[in-house]
Structure formats: C-alpha cells, structure tokens
Amino acid sequence: MKKHISELLNHSRTGHSNLEFVDINVLDDQKLFIDPCLIETQQGSWYNNATNLLDNFFNEFYQAYRNNDAHKKIELLSCAREINYTKLGYGNGDNGHGNTAEGLLETFKNLERLTANIPNITKAMDIPVTISGFSEDGLSDMITNILHFQLNEFTLEQLAIANVKPNSEDTFDTWDVASSAWKKVTLPCYRYENNKILLTPKNIVRKRYFFGANQFLMRVILERAKKETAYTTPKGKTRYRTTKKELKNAISKEDRNWRYKYINEKTESDQSFLKDYHDAIPYLYSNKAMTNEELDNFIYS
C-alpha cells in the first residue's frame, strides 16, 4: 500500500522533476540512504550548512575517541539512534528504536585505536570504510539526527511552497554548531496519522554508498600497489606486472572481516591512503546523485 507525500502536499503531477525532495511513501520505508559525500559535493547554502554541521559533530566525535572520553562518547551517541521520520532506510516504517548508545559504543570500539593511529580520520564518510557492521543504514540515521533541525526547516519550506501549513509541534534533539553539542528545540512540524514526517532533499540520497570499504580497497590501496609495479615497454607504453584482482586474491581472508582488517592495517601504516580517499571524493562523486528518472523508477515502481 502506498501514499506518497506529494499527494498530501497537493502536487498535481507526480515525478521528481517537479519536486525538490524524495517523494516518499509515508506508509513504509524506502531503501534509500542519506550520503554524506553527496552533501559535501552539492552546491548551495543548505548543503554548505549541512556540511558544517557534520564536520563539527564528527570533529567532536573523533576527538572523544582520541581522548578515550567515555562520558563524551555516551553524550554524543545518545542522540544518534535509529530515526524513522524520513521514511528512508531498512525497516517496516515503524522501527524507530534502533541502536542504543551502548550498542554503538560496542560497534565503534576499534575507533579508539584507529583515531590514535590515523589522525586524519575526520569525516563521516570514514566510518563505513574502517568500521565493519556500520554502513549506509547506521550512518544515514546518525546524519538524520545531526541534521534534524535543518531537515525540519527544509520540510516546512516545502510545505509553504505547497500552501500546506504545519499541523503539529515536536520537541527534538539536533546538533548545534555554536555549542558543539546536542540542543533540544521545539518547532512546528508535519505529521501524517500522528507520525512526524521529515522531507529529504532528493540530491543527497543513494541506494548504496558509491564509496565504501571495497571501493577504498580497490580504488586507493590496490590501485597504488598496482602502479608501483609499473614498467615502460620498449615502445614507451606503461604496463603493470600485476592486476588489482591478483593483489586482492593474495590478501589473507581467514578473518571474517578481512577487508576491514587489511584496510586498517594499511592505513595505520601509511596515512596518505586516507588523504587520497578524501581528495578523490569530489571527483568520484561528481554527478553521482540519483537522477529524477532513477528516483521515479525506484519510488513509484
């Protein structure tokens, strides 16, 4: 059963070419995720503000791990739970309980060592690359909490464009740059059948993160290893003595999380890998937002 938010906002035509937001089905979750790399590479004040919020939060987050500050870690993770207002992610549309702060502490336990050994772990996008078991769904939820105020403001703007008034009020936690802490605010909001709805800009969602642990392994670490075997033929052409596939096959896979183990060992020994990753994101994410047609096919099919 489907009921799209565009119907509730009195849009006469469906289709994302006519919308600035993801036209969610308010009765269920859609397997789309907010991607921090897309936020960072988009142009405009909304995206710039969102990037500043994310940078500020993750600066505090990683600093808490570098300092092994147990109190600060709990404080930061206390408002990073699963959140269902966007109707994005995995679930059945009514699953807003998710990870507790204690559960996230267990997930992130390796960050204490990694942040100490890799000082340039600084961005939201570094978590899916270095931490097993925390990828699109968990990070998208965390980002939604951090940007809660901004997403609520975006939702109210879209309501105003459609001449629809907010029909409720909500008190919630959101990240505040001025205090570098969670801040509780009370603001108008929109509810459908008593469930709060947050609209998400259509340019910041993907079905899968384009860049993650496997891409980091293949595009950064093994790409460099392959290039180190380069030689020039008598005709002046560059050739390689090995392939990335061969290099990958040579990695020990006895550990279930072998990919993360290998990535972390390599990155701890040479931090320039992570710098190369950060530098590559703008290029790799150029034009990687879902098109209107892709969103239409995914949302309406």
N, C-alpha and C positions, 0 to 999 in steps of 0.2 A: 504494500500500500504506500502511495506516495502523495505528498503535498509539498510543493516547492514554495520557498519563501517568496518568490516573485508573485505567486498567486495571492499571497496575503498582503503584498505591498501594491496590489492593483496595477501591476505591469500588464499592458495589453498584449505584448509579444514576449514569448519565451526566447531564450537564446542569449549566450554570454556576450555577443557583440553589442547587446543593448544594456548590459549590466557591468558594474564595476566590482561586483562581489561574486563569490561562488553561490550558485543558485541551489542551495542545499535542500534536501528532502528533510523537513523538520520532524518527520516521524521515525527517522533511522539515522545511523551513522554512515558516512561516506568514507571510503578508504583513501582519503587524501590527507596530506600532512603539510604543515607549515614548515618551509625550508629556510633556515637562516641565511644560506648562501644567496637565495633569491632576494631576500630582504636587502642584503648588503649590496647587491648589484643593480637594484632598481633605482631609478631617478625620481626625486620628488621629496617634499618635506615630510610626508607620512613615513616614508622608508628611512629617511635620514634620522628622524626622531626614534623610530623603532630600533635602528642600528645603535644609536647612542644608548638606549635603554639596555639592549642586550650586552653591549660592551661593558657598561657599568656593572650590571649584575654579574657577568662572568669574571670580571676583574675581582670582585668581592668573593665570588665562589672559589676561584682557583687560589686566591690568597689565603682563604680559610684552610684549604688543604695544604698549602705550603707551610703554614704556621701550625698545622695539626690542631686547629682551634675547634674542639668538639662542640662547644656552645654555639659558635658562629655557624658551623655546618648545619646543626639542627635548626637554627633560626632561619637560614637560607632555604633549607629543604622543606620546611614546614608548610610553605605555600606553593610547592612545586608539584602537587599531586595531579592525578588524572582529572581532567575537566571536560565537561560534555557540552558546553554551551555552543560551541562552533559546529557541532554535529559532524566533526571530522575525526578520522582515526578508526581504530578497531573497536568493535563492541556492538551492542544491540540498541543503542540510543538511550539507554538508561543505566549507565555503568560508571557513574561519577565517583567511585571510591578509590580505585587505583592504588598506586604505591604510597605507602606512608613514608614519613621522613626516615624512620628506622630502616625500612626496606631499601630506600635509596642510598642510605649510608652503606649498606652491605654491597649494593651494586657498584658504588663508587670507591670501594676500599682501596683499589690499586692506584687511585689518583694521588694518594699521599706520597707514594714512591715516585710516580711519574712526574708530578708537578715539581718535586725536588730535583729530579734529574733532567727534566726538559723544561727550562724556564720559559720557552716560547709557546707552551700550551696556554693559550689566552682566549680562544674563541669558542663559541657554542659549537661550531662545526667540528671541533677537535674531539668531542666526546664519542660520536659514533665511530671514529677512526681508531680510538685507543681503548675503549671500554666495551667488552663483549656483553651482549644482552640489553643494550640500551641504544636503540637506533631511532627510526622515524617516529614511532608512536610516543615513546617516552619524551623525546626531545621536543616534539611538537606540542605536547601537553605543557611541558615546562615553559616553552616560549609563550604559549597562550596565557599562562598565569602572569608572566613578566609583563606582557603587553595588554593585560586585561582592560586597563583604563583606555588605552589607545584604540583597541578593538571595539569597546563600548561606544567611544566617540565616533568612530567610523560608522558603526551601526546607526547611531542617532542621525548622522549626516545623511545616510541613505534613506532613513525613514522620512526625513524632511523633504528630500527630493521627490519622494513618492506621496507627499502630503499625508503621511501617516504619523500620528502622534504616539509617543511612548505611552504604554498602557500600565506601567508598573514602576517600582523602585527597587533597588538592590544595594545591599552593603557588601563590599567585597575587598579583598586584598589585591594590591597591584604594586609593581616596582616603582620606586620613586628615586630619581637621579639625585635630587637635591640632598636627600638624607642617605643615599646609598643603602636603602632598607625598604622592607615591605611597608606599605601605608594602607590603612583602611579608609575607604571612601564610600559615600552613599550618593548614588546618582540615579536619574531616570533610566529605565531600560525597556526592552520589548520582550514580552512573553507570549508564547502560544501554548494554550492549555496549561497554564501556570509554569511552563518550562521556559527559562530565560534563553534567548537566542542572541548569539554574537555572530555578526557577519564578518567574513574574511575577505580581504582584497584578493581578487582572482589571480593576480600576478605572483603570489608568493606560495602557491601550493603545487605539490607534485604527488604522483602515485608512489614514487620511490625517490629517495635522495639520489641525485645524479652522482654524488661523490661520497664514498664511504670507505670502509676498510679495504675491500678488494680493489677498488679503483686507486686508492692511495698506494697499495702494494704494487699494482701493475704499472700505473702511470708515473709514479715518482720513484719508488725504491728500485724496482726491477728495471725500469727504463734507464736509470742511471747506471745500474750494473751492466746492462746490455751495452750501453755506449762506451763503457770502459774496456770493452773487448773489440772496439772498432779498429779497422786497419784500412789502408788505401791500396787498391789494386794497381797493377802497372798502368792501367788505363785511367787512373785518377778517380775511380769510383770508391765510395765508402761502403765497406761491408762489415759484418759483425760475426764474431766467432761463435756466438750463441744466440738463442732467442729467449724472449721473456717466458715463453711456455717451458722451455728447458730449465730455466732458472727456477721457475715456480715448482716444477716437478722435483727438483733437487732439495727443496726445503723439507725438513723433517715434519711429519704430520701425525706424530704419536699423540700429541696433546689435542684434545677436542677443540680447543680454541687456538690452534696452531697459528692461524693467520694473525691474530692479535698479539700473540706471544712474539712472533717474528718481527712484526711491525714495531712493537715497543722496544725490543732489544736493539733493533737497528736505529731507531730514533733516539734512544737514550745514548747510543754511542756516537751519533752524528746528528746534531740538532738542525743541520741545514736541510734535512729531508722535510721537516715540518715547515720551515720557511719557504721551501719550494712549493709545497702544497698551498700555503696561504697566498703566495704570489700567483699561482696558477688559477685560483678560483674565479677571478673576474673573466678570464679568457674562457675557461671551461664552462662557465655558467652563462655566457653570452647567448641570448635568445633561447634559454632552456626553460623558461616559463611555459606552462601549457597554453596552447593556442585556444581561441574561442571554440573552434571545431572540436578539439580534443576534449575540452570540458563539456561541451554539449553531448558528445558521444558517451562520455563517462557518466555524467549526471542523469541524463534523460533516458538512457537505454535500459 
